[in-house]
Amino acid sequence: MVELKGKKVILRALETEDLDFLYLLENDTRLWEISGTQQPYSRHVLKQYLDNAHRDIYEVKQLRLAICDMDGSLVGLIDLFEFDPKHERVGLGLVILRQEDRKKGMGMEAADLVTKFAFTSLNVRQVYANVMEDNHPSIKLFEKLGFTRTAVKKDWIRWQGSYKDQYLFQKFNPLCT
């Protein structure tokens, strides 16, 4: 896969030039609640990650892509994670880093492109997403894309001394039903 292209975004493989963006994103403590990060990442560790980002999803069970606007500027990341070919499923996570780049439809289009890629190229039966109970923009995004909230994981995420529920959203491959 060279790139996935929509009307608002281009999804491409990570490049070494993405180090500064990745450093900002991974060390943004506002995102640690959803990422599970507990300590900052060094540039050295992130460079090592980028050096290995080319590895095959069948080997590492993850695919991370850069979300770029149509001018080629990097605005976010989208992940396919916990790829399970035996059970034909994969998780989806995404983030648009800057507030000014949100609510423009780029995250929705990126999620739609990567979901279709997972259905057609990875031949999964389902794509799922874990969404925090108070992440209303993500809840709206997945619902608009035809994902169904199928479960509530009660008190699933502990953050700053309290617990939050996490919702499980699933979308099934229409070619498999």
C-alpha positions in Angstrom: 0.0 0.0 0.0 1.5 3.3 -1.1 -1.3 5.5 0.1 -5.1 5.7 0.6 -6.6 8.8 -0.8 -9.9 10.5 -0.2 -11.4 13.9 -0.8 -10.0 15.4 2.4 -7.1 13.2 3.5 -4.3 11.1 2.3 -3.2 8.2 4.5 0.4 7.2 4.0 3.1 5.2 5.7 5.1 6.9 8.5 8.4 8.5 7.4 11.5 9.5 9.4 10.5 13.1 8.8 7.4 12.5 11.0 9.6 12.3 14.2 8.8 15.8 15.4 5.0 15.3 14.9 5.2 11.9 16.6 7.1 13.4 19.5 4.5 16.1 20.0 1.6 13.7 19.8 3.0 10.9 22.0 4.1 13.4 24.7 0.8 15.3 24.8 -0.5 14.4 28.3 -4.0 15.3 27.2 -4.0 12.2 25.0 -2.5 9.8 27.6 -5.9 8.9 29.0 -6.9 7.2 25.7 -3.4 5.9 24.7 -2.5 4.4 28.0 0.8 6.2 28.0 2.2 6.7 31.5 5.6 8.4 30.8 7.1 10.6 28.1 8.8 9.1 25.1 12.3 10.2 24.1 13.1 11.2 20.5 15.5 8.3 20.4 12.8 5.7 21.3 10.4 7.3 18.8 13.1 7.2 16.1 13.6 3.5 16.7 9.9 3.0 16.4 9.9 4.9 13.0 12.8 2.8 11.9 10.6 -0.3 12.4 7.3 1.1 11.3 7.6 -0.6 7.9 7.1 -4.1 9.4 4.2 -6.1 8.1 0.8 -6.1 9.9 0.8 -9.9 9.9 4.0 -9.9 11.9 3.5 -7.0 14.4 -0.3 -7.0 14.4 -0.4 -3.2 14.0 -0.4 -0.7 11.2 0.0 3.0 11.9 -0.6 5.5 9.1 -0.1 9.3 8.9 -3.3 11.3 8.2 -2.3 14.2 5.9 -4.5 16.9 4.5 -4.7 17.4 0.7 -1.6 19.7 0.9 0.4 16.9 2.4 0.6 18.4 5.9 0.5 15.8 8.7 -2.6 16.3 10.9 -3.0 13.0 12.8 -2.4 9.3 13.0 -4.7 6.3 12.5 -3.9 2.8 13.8 -5.1 -0.6 13.1 -4.2 -2.6 16.2 -4.6 -6.1 17.7 -4.9 -7.5 14.2 -6.3 -11.0 14.5 -6.4 -13.0 11.2 -7.7 -16.1 12.9 -10.8 -14.3 14.3 -10.9 -11.9 11.4 -10.9 -8.7 13.4 -8.9 -5.5 14.0 -9.1 -2.5 16.3 -9.1 1.1 15.0 -7.9 4.2 16.7 -7.2 7.7 15.5 -6.2 11.1 16.6 -6.2 14.5 15.0 -3.6 16.4 17.0 -4.4 20.1 16.7 -7.8 21.4 17.7 -8.0 23.6 14.6 -7.8 20.5 12.4 -10.7 18.8 14.1 -14.4 18.9 13.0 -13.4 19.2 9.4 -14.3 15.6 8.4 -10.7 14.4 8.1 -10.9 11.9 11.0 -14.2 10.5 9.6 -12.8 10.1 6.1 -9.6 8.6 7.5 -11.6 6.1 9.6 -13.8 5.2 6.6 -10.8 4.7 4.3 -9.0 2.5 6.8 -12.1 0.5 7.6 -12.7 -0.3 3.9 -9.0 -1.2 3.6 -9.3 -3.6 6.5 -12.4 -5.2 5.0 -11.0 -5.6 1.4 -7.3 -6.0 1.9 -7.0 -7.7 5.3 -10.2 -9.6 4.8 -11.4 -9.0 8.3 -15.0 -9.7 9.3 -15.1 -6.8 11.8 -13.4 -3.6 12.8 -13.9 -2.4 16.4 -13.1 0.8 18.3 -12.8 1.5 22.0 -14.2 4.9 22.9 -14.3 6.7 26.2 -17.8 7.5 27.5 -17.1 11.3 27.5 -15.5 11.4 24.0 -18.6 12.6 22.3 -16.9 13.6 19.0 -15.6 10.0 18.6 -18.9 8.5 19.5 -20.6 10.6 16.9 -17.9 9.8 14.3 -18.2 6.0 14.7 -22.0 6.1 14.8 -22.0 8.1 11.5 -19.8 5.5 10.0 -22.2 2.7 10.8 -20.4 1.3 13.8 -22.8 0.0 16.5 -22.2 0.4 20.2 -22.3 -3.2 21.4 -20.9 -3.1 24.9 -20.0 -0.9 27.9 -16.8 -1.8 29.7 -17.7 -0.5 33.2 -15.0 1.4 35.1 -12.5 0.3 32.4 -10.1 3.2 32.4 -8.6 4.7 35.6 -7.5 8.2 35.0 -6.4 10.8 37.6 -7.9 8.8 40.5 -11.3 8.0 39.1 -12.7 5.4 36.7 -14.5 5.9 33.4 -16.6 3.6 31.2 -15.4 2.7 27.8 -17.7 1.8 24.9 -17.0 -0.9 22.4 -18.1 -0.1 18.8 -18.2 -2.7 16.1 -18.7 -2.6 12.3 -19.1 -5.8 10.4 -17.9 -6.3 6.9 -21.0 -6.2 4.6 -19.2 -8.7 2.2 -19.1 -11.3 5.0 -22.8 -11.2 6.2 
